[in-house]
Amino acid sequence: MKLVKFQTSAGIKTGLWENDAIVPLRLEPGTPFATLADILEADDPAAAVHELVDRRATPYTTAEIDLLAPIDRQEVWAAGVTYLRSRAARMEESEGAARFYDLVYEAPRPELFFKANPHRVVDPGGAVRIRRDAAWNVPEPELTLVLNSRMKLVGFTIGNDMSSRDIEGENPLYLPQAKVYDGSCALGPAILLADDLPKQTEIKLTVRRQREVAFTDTTNLGQMARTFDDLIGWLARDNSFPEGAFLLTGTGIVPKDDFTLLPQDEIEITIEPIGTLANTVVQG
């Protein structure tokens, strides 16, 4: 079961994505289910969706609407160095901090950092940004956990954790500037309501430049060194999320050092049960 937010001429709506059709949900202000976040807060979100589906309404096609990032007021956080390939890349980009990245990969405590609040999140089909003061920029395709206010895992979406590797490589203390800026995160295209995914679930990244493939690679969830429960448990320690949270789980795909994103590149991240998150690139 997949949920989406979308824009129509009548305003912003939430719907159930079935095959190629989007069936709107009856969300009304002043009722227990007024927003997408309210559905995620339910004891049984799937049951709530079944009750809210408006079968009398004419379904929308994806050509008729603009998909929006499936976020309301939640915070977006991210985990780092959760895949072996990510550890290697971080060690390569910052020679002075290589030992620390190695220790994080092996340590009980993961690397967790704030990534975005909703106004910095880019919609599916929108433009993610590369910083004006960075020369080495990459997308980071990541399975993203959807958590309610009780830190219960209720679903999954796709995240793009845009990163300026030269800024972070200069000094690991610059990580917030390398990771957190306007347009540095994209989410979507949908939330898959589920509490687990198979380890063989594949994550695929493709970057096209002038319609030609400039980079492509795949990984799978079996390459993660940490479990979902482990990451959620650490995020929830001494922290509260009254609106819920999105947690990007790290990347196992890192382009080679001679690759950097350029304006007008097209990024596609595919996780088959969820769909494809597609964005273009702009700078400044």
N, C-alpha and C positions, 0 to 999 in steps of 0.2 A: 504494500500500500504506500503510495507516494503522494505527498502534499506539496502544493506550490502556492506562492503568492504571485499575483499577476495584475497588470494594469489594463483596464478597459476604458472605453469612453464614459462609462458610468462610475469610474473610480477604481480603487484598489480592492481586490477580492482575494479570497483563499479558496482553493479548489482541490479536488481529488483527481490525480492524473491517471487515467485508465486508457491503456493502449495509446492512441493518438488524440484522445479527447480529454478535455478538462471539464469536470462537472463541478459547478460552484457549490460551496457550503453555505448554509444559512447561519451567518454570524451576525448578531445584532447587539448594539450597545445596550448596556444595562442587563444583559443576560449572563449566565455563567460562562457562555462561550461567545465572547466578543472578538477575540483575536486568535491568531495562530498559536501564540504562546499559551493561551487558555487551554487549547486542545492538548498541548504537550504537558500541561500540568495535570490533566485528568488521570485518575487511577488506571484507566484503560483507554489510551488515546484512540486506538483502532475502533473500539466500540462507540466512542464519542463521534468519530467521523461517520460511522454507519448511520447514526441518528441525525447527523447534520446535513447529509447529502441531499441536495434538492433535485430529486429525480424528475420533477415537473419542469425544471428549467432546461432550455436548449444548451447542450454542451458546447464549449468553445473548442475550436481547433487552435493549434499552436501558432498558426499563421495569423489568427485574429487578435492575438494578445501579445503583450510584452511581459516576459517573465521577470520577476523581481527576486532579489536575494531573499531567501526564506527566513528572515530575521525580523523581530519586532524591536525589543529593547534589551536583548541579551548582550552580555559582554562576549568578546571573542578572545580566547587564549590559545597558546600554541606550545607544543613540546618540541624539543630539539634533541638531536643525537640519539634517536631511537632506532635507527637503522645503521648497520655496519658501514654502508657506503657514505652515509651522512657523516659519521665519525671521521672517516678518512678525508672527506672533503674539507671539513672544518679544520682538521689538523694541517692540511696542505695550505689553506688560505691564511692561517695565522701560526707561523712557525713558533713564535714565542709562547703561544698558549696551547700548543699541541698536547702537552701532558695533561692539562686540565680537561680538554675535550675527551681524552682517553679515559680519564678518571670518571667523568660524567657517564660515559657509556657503561662502565662497569659498576658504578655506585648504586646503592639502593635509591637515593633521592634523584629524580630526573631533573632535567632542565625544563622549567616552565616559565613562560613570560606572557605578559599582556600583549595582544596583537592589535585589536581594533575595537572601537565602539561602532554602533550601527552607521553613523554618518560617514565613516571611512570605508565601508564595505561596498564593493562594486557588484552590480547586478549581472546575471548571465547576459552575454552579448555586449556588455559595457566595456569601457576602457580602463584597464589597470595602468598604473603609472610607474615609471622609473624616475628616480630622483635626478634633479638637474646637476647635483654635485657628486654623482657617482658614475663610474665608467665601466663597472663590471656588475651586471644585473642579471638575475636568473629567476625563473618561476620555480616554485617548489610545490609539486602536486601532492596533496595530503588528504587521506580519509579524515573526515571531521565528525567528532562525536557531538550529538545533540543531547543536552542535559537540561532537565527541569530544575526548579529551585531546590528540590530535595537531593540534587546531584544523582538522580536516577537516569540511566542511559535509556532514552526513548527512541532514538533514531540516528540516522547517519546522513551526511551530505558530503559534498566535495568542496575542498578549500584550496585556494592558491595563495601560498604564503610568499609573496614577492620579497626578494632579498637583494640588498646591495652588498655583494661579497667583498668588494674592495674596502668599503667603510668598516665592516666588521673585522676584516682581516688586518686592518691597520691597528686596531686595538679592540679586544673583546668587550671593553666597557662601552664601545660605541654601538653595541647590538641594538639598543632601542631606536637609534637613528637609522640603522640599516634595515630595520624591520617594521617600524611603526611610523607611518606617514599617510597622507591622504591618498587613497586609491591603492594601498599596499596589500589589500586583501579582497578576494572575490569568493562568494559562496553560491552554491546552487548546483544544478538547476532545481532540485527538489529535495525534500526530506523523505527518506525511506524509513517508515516506521518499523523498527526491528530492535532486538536487544543483542544481536550477535551477527557476525558474518563469517563465512568459511575462510580458513586460512589461505586457500588457493585464490581468493578474490584478487583480481588483477587491477593494478593501477597503471594507466598508460598516459604518457605525456607526448604530445606532438606540437612542435613549433614550426609554423610555415612562414616563409619570407618570400614575398612576391609570388605566392601560390606554390612555391617549391618547399619541400620538407627540409628545414634547416637543422632540426634535431628531433629524434624520437627515441623513446626507451620505455621499458616496462619494469615493474616490480610486483610483488604480491605481499599480502599481509603476513604470510609465513616468515618474511624476512625481518619483521619487527622484533626487537629485543625485549619489549615490554608489553604487558597486557593492558587492555582497556581499563580493567578494574584498578590496576596499579596506578595508572595516570590519573584516573578520576579521584582515587583516594588521596593522592598527594595534592591535587588541585583544591580539594575540599578542606584540607587541613588549615584550621584557624582562619577560614575564609568563608564568606557567605555570598550567595548569588540569588537575591530575591526575584530576579527576572529570568533566571536560568543562564546557561552559558553554552557556547560552542567551543570545542577543544580540538584544534588541529593536532594530529598525532605524529607529525614528523614526516620526513621524506626519505625515500630510498632511491630517488632518481636525482642525480646531480650531473649536469653537463660538464664536459671537459673544460679545462681552464681557459682555452682559447675561444670559448663561446660566451657571448653576451647578447642580451635582448636589444633590439633596435626598435625605434618607433615604427608603427604600422605592422609589426609582427603579429601573427595570429596564434594564440595559445589554445590548445584543446586538452582537457584532462578528462579521461573517461574511466569511470568505475561502473561496470556494466549493470549491476543491480540498481544504480542510482541514475545514470545517464551520462551526459557530456557537458562539462562546464567550458564554455567557449568565451574568450575575451580577446580584444585587440590591445595593443600597447601604445601608450603615448608617453611623452617626456615633458616634464615641467607643467 
